[in-house]
Amino acid sequence: MKTINYSTRVALTGMLAAVVLASSVASPAQAQTQVVNVYSARHYGALEKVFAEFTKETGIQVRLSSGSSQALLERLRADGKQTPADLFMVIDAGTLQLAAEEGLLQPVRSEVLDKAVPPELRDPEGRWYALSQRMRTIVYNPAKVKPEEVQDYADLANPKWRGRLCLRPATHIYTISLTASLIATRGAREAERIVRGWVNNRPQFIDSDTRILETIEAGRCDVGITNHYYVGNKLKANANFPVKLVWANQKGAGVHVNITGAGVTAAAPNRDNAIRLLEWLVTKGQGPADTHLPGGNSEFPVNPSAQAPKVLESLVGTGFKIDYATLRQYGKLQADAIKLLERVRYQ
Amino acid sequence: MRQSLTLGRKLAVPSLRSSRLSLSALPATALAGCMALPLVFLASAWLQFDLSTWAHLWETLLPDMLLNTALLVLGVSALTLALGVSLGWLIAHYTFPGANVFKVLLVLPLAVPGYVLGFVFMGLLDYAGPIQTVLRSWLGEHFEVEIRTLVGAIIVLSLVFYPYVYLLSLSAFREQSASQRDAARAMGYSTWQTFWRVALPLARPSIAAGWMLVVMETLTDFAVVRYYNVVTLSEGVVRLWVGQMNREGGLQVASILMTVALAVLLIERFLRRKARYTQLSGQARPIAPTPLRSWRGIAASLYAGLVFTLAFGLPGVQLLLWAIEDVSSAPPGTLDTVFTQYLANTLGFALGAAALVLLVAIPLAWALRQTAQQSSPAVRSVIRLATLGYAVPGAALAVGVLFMLAPLNEPVSALTGGAVLFSGSLIGLFYGYVVRFLAIGLNSVEASLEKVSPSMEMAARSLGARTGRVLRQVYLPLLRGGIASAALLVCVDVLKELPLTMFLRPFGMETLSTWAYMLASESAWVGAATPALAIVALSILPAALLLQRMESLRTSL
């Protein structure tokens, strides 16, 4: 009998909870607390520290809603004019460009933003700005592979990598945008030849860059493609981490770059706070420390006056070439990239 | 399904106020109609047949999705049936070292959601994981077991779903009487023949009901198959709709997925139509368990122990280790605020959904009772249609609810001055929960309503009791158990639920399940362990209680 009484009480509490929850949605945010709502595709944990700094400094509360870049775009579309989001922050330039072209982001002009973010890393109309840069490049096991063998993405299509290649599945936006940039720099036919070559090598598909590195370390794969900061983060934890990185395509257009970027939504309820956060993220939020947006995740800052994280020094060496020219085409080519990946049966 | 299981206590219920009936059934029918809307909406996607969407799907992913879904369902069915029936048989009819403990322990994997076991196995067992690393050091560099495969997904899902079959076959085997067995033995059947020719056929309806749950849960999973690189229909809905932002494609695959699930349900009902067995009375002599001696007893313990260790023990320990690592490495203060928030959301969703399910289920159960003797098939079939929500896989239902509510966004928000947003609000989420879990609530409440015989009400009334008193003193005490177990079942399901919560939750409202999945899908297993462990801990007690309430589980299917 005891459990029954308890459960009845639980059910009653539930009804009460439902009412409370329902009413809490209906009531708009209280006027006295300043907030900014962010749709964020970043969930590296370190991000919370950046926002905590911002709140400490400005008193503005940052409310996060996470999801994949694509899921957040879909959500923003469904929200329409009623969106609660002020800032749309995703880890893909293509998704930002699509959102901008669909009118979901509003142009923002500000001297601070223009000064902090170089022209190649922002939308000319100010609908989005990059906050950090990440390169998607080739990683390899130096015990089994010479760096000369893996200088370009096209090299991984060589049949000698059959059964030795680790890649991220086609569902992830990183794969889609890398494919889009291959189409942009080399044309659809060449891009398809390269990606088909990867697939013919029977890659091991792993939906985690960290695990790709660990699988190369363990010996199951010898080469792979990951974002550079995963190597950086591994080096932070273990300075002797054995898997090495090559900046791809240095003889061509340069290594594939993508960004964490953000734009103010077209219907932002807290527009001023959103702009303030954006400005803060490209100025005080830039830097090498854990409390900085790029620093916390071993990424490169966008602000030229900010320092890159120390761990990247050994990776950068004497500098390298970055393919900025195609950054704004990922959105336009996204649908083509998805179709290409499906055609070659990339998993 | 449930009629076949409660045949023994179906009672003739004369309608008490037949004159007012057609009117009183109207609100219930409308309510049930609302619950059936997303199903109708998804079904109507078949009408918006778009050849180019279809042609593209057919040329690319659809054949793989269909094939993998079929293989996954077959594999998980075979493995859960093998595990569930053999364990149910062992525990029902034999004693061996630890049998009493295993009886409870073997239910516990129900507390582990697939997307949790899936990532724990990934972290432990893939090439870079500790177990294969050790094995390589013993067996040589070339030893490798590929786990990101269909077989990997089948094993993970089977280990979390076999308890459904186990629970139901256990109770069915226990109900069988010693006289049946003795008769079989007298005819010269061996133990093995008795099992195959008598016990198993008699238990078939129960086992089939458990199997049905397994199939529905398998069809709804999109997370495990994604970890293990298997493109199924559920994964396809998410891939097209969320990954490629292809709404038409997502909707099409969602409607195919729903059709497949409903087809399986109807086929199962059709096959079982003639197979209704009930124990005639409670006076049957129960079978005294046979002790298993020496190596047989040890083998039985080892077998039960192995299944429990794989499905619960090992992942539990690994989660605990990861969670400790997570908690000790997090900056002080950060984890507990986040965690408390997500825990509160999770509990709020679970309790709120349970309350709302009951609010809908009680009037519907009442309407079903009132119309039992009436020839009003319309009312009853609308209500039965509404309970089919349980068979609609979560990702498909999420697509249905979201697309269906989207056109209401603007008018509703204009009407309420922008205060209420339909889709992506608690309204959408709770609507999805109620549609999906209504069957559980309705069947529990209905079963307990049947305990109130009309003569009880008549007796109370002839003694002068008014309606209020009849409800309070006759109905409530008898219904309480059913209501409580319905609430409990819905709570556990919502607690573990992923697709609806993931795709319909409002701005910024993470739950333990969405948080665990989001981190796990990035292979941030250490971070995912804390919320995952919390889900398991919260679900353990209800899972164990299920064993005691086996009867209510059986009737709720």
HADDOCK unambig.tbl for C-alpha pairs under 7 A between the chains (distance, minus, plus):
assign (segid A and resid 4 and name CA) (segid B and resid 480 and name CA) 6.83 0.50 0.50
assign (segid A and resid 4 and name CA) (segid B and resid 481 and name CA) 5.91 0.50 0.50
assign (segid A and resid 4 and name CA) (segid B and resid 484 and name CA) 5.96 0.50 0.50
assign (segid A and resid 7 and name CA) (segid B and resid 484 and name CA) 5.09 0.50 0.50
assign (segid A and resid 8 and name CA) (segid B and resid 484 and name CA) 5.64 0.50 0.50
assign (segid A and resid 11 and name CA) (segid B and resid 351 and name CA) 6.62 0.50 0.50
assign (segid A and resid 11 and name CA) (segid B and resid 354 and name CA) 6.84 0.50 0.50
assign (segid A and resid 11 and name CA) (segid B and resid 355 and name CA) 5.79 0.50 0.50
assign (segid A and resid 11 and name CA) (segid B and resid 487 and name CA) 6.29 0.50 0.50
assign (segid A and resid 14 and name CA) (segid B and resid 351 and name CA) 3.99 0.50 0.50
assign (segid A and resid 14 and name CA) (segid B and resid 352 and name CA) 4.76 0.50 0.50
assign (segid A and resid 14 and name CA) (segid B and resid 354 and name CA) 6.89 0.50 0.50
assign (segid A and resid 14 and name CA) (segid B and resid 355 and name CA) 5.54 0.50 0.50
assign (segid A and resid 15 and name CA) (segid B and resid 352 and name CA) 5.64 0.50 0.50
assign (segid A and resid 15 and name CA) (segid B and resid 355 and name CA) 4.93 0.50 0.50
assign (segid A and resid 17 and name CA) (segid B and resid 348 and name CA) 5.89 0.50 0.50
assign (segid A and resid 17 and name CA) (segid B and resid 351 and name CA) 6.94 0.50 0.50
assign (segid A and resid 17 and name CA) (segid B and resid 352 and name CA) 5.89 0.50 0.50
assign (segid A and resid 18 and name CA) (segid B and resid 348 and name CA) 6.86 0.50 0.50
assign (segid A and resid 18 and name CA) (segid B and resid 352 and name CA) 4.32 0.50 0.50
assign (segid A and resid 22 and name CA) (segid B and resid 426 and name CA) 6.75 0.50 0.50
assign (segid A and resid 26 and name CA) (segid B and resid 419 and name CA) 5.48 0.50 0.50
assign (segid A and resid 26 and name CA) (segid B and resid 420 and name CA) 5.95 0.50 0.50
assign (segid A and resid 27 and name CA) (segid B and resid 419 and name CA) 6.95 0.50 0.50
assign (segid A and resid 28 and name CA) (segid B and resid 419 and name CA) 6.96 0.50 0.50
assign (segid A and resid 63 and name CA) (segid B and resid 508 and name CA) 6.94 0.50 0.50
assign (segid A and resid 64 and name CA) (segid B and resid 508 and name CA) 5.60 0.50 0.50
assign (segid A and resid 65 and name CA) (segid B and resid 507 and name CA) 5.83 0.50 0.50
assign (segid A and resid 65 and name CA) (segid B and resid 508 and name CA) 3.84 0.50 0.50
assign (segid A and resid 66 and name CA) (segid B and resid 508 and name CA) 6.96 0.50 0.50
assign (segid A and resid 70 and name CA) (segid B and resid 242 and name CA) 5.94 0.50 0.50
assign (segid A and resid 70 and name CA) (segid B and resid 243 and name CA) 5.75 0.50 0.50
assign (segid A and resid 70 and name CA) (segid B and resid 245 and name CA) 6.80 0.50 0.50
assign (segid A and resid 71 and name CA) (segid B and resid 242 and name CA) 5.13 0.50 0.50
assign (segid A and resid 74 and name CA) (segid B and resid 242 and name CA) 6.96 0.50 0.50
assign (segid A and resid 74 and name CA) (segid B and resid 245 and name CA) 6.69 0.50 0.50
assign (segid A and resid 78 and name CA) (segid B and resid 406 and name CA) 6.93 0.50 0.50
assign (segid A and resid 82 and name CA) (segid B and resid 418 and name CA) 6.99 0.50 0.50
assign (segid A and resid 82 and name CA) (segid B and resid 421 and name CA) 6.94 0.50 0.50
assign (segid A and resid 171 and name CA) (segid B and resid 239 and name CA) 6.47 0.50 0.50
assign (segid A and resid 171 and name CA) (segid B and resid 243 and name CA) 5.94 0.50 0.50
assign (segid A and resid 207 and name CA) (segid B and resid 522 and name CA) 6.67 0.50 0.50
assign (segid A and resid 208 and name CA) (segid B and resid 522 and name CA) 5.27 0.50 0.50
assign (segid A and resid 208 and name CA) (segid B and resid 523 and name CA) 5.70 0.50 0.50
assign (segid A and resid 214 and name CA) (segid B and resid 128 and name CA) 5.93 0.50 0.50
assign (segid A and resid 215 and name CA) (segid B and resid 127 and name CA) 6.48 0.50 0.50
assign (segid A and resid 215 and name CA) (segid B and resid 128 and name CA) 5.01 0.50 0.50
assign (segid A and resid 218 and name CA) (segid B and resid 128 and name CA) 5.47 0.50 0.50
assign (segid A and resid 220 and name CA) (segid B and resid 127 and name CA) 6.74 0.50 0.50
assign (segid A and resid 342 and name CA) (segid B and resid 60 and name CA) 6.08 0.50 0.50
assign (segid A and resid 343 and name CA) (segid B and resid 60 and name CA) 6.81 0.50 0.50
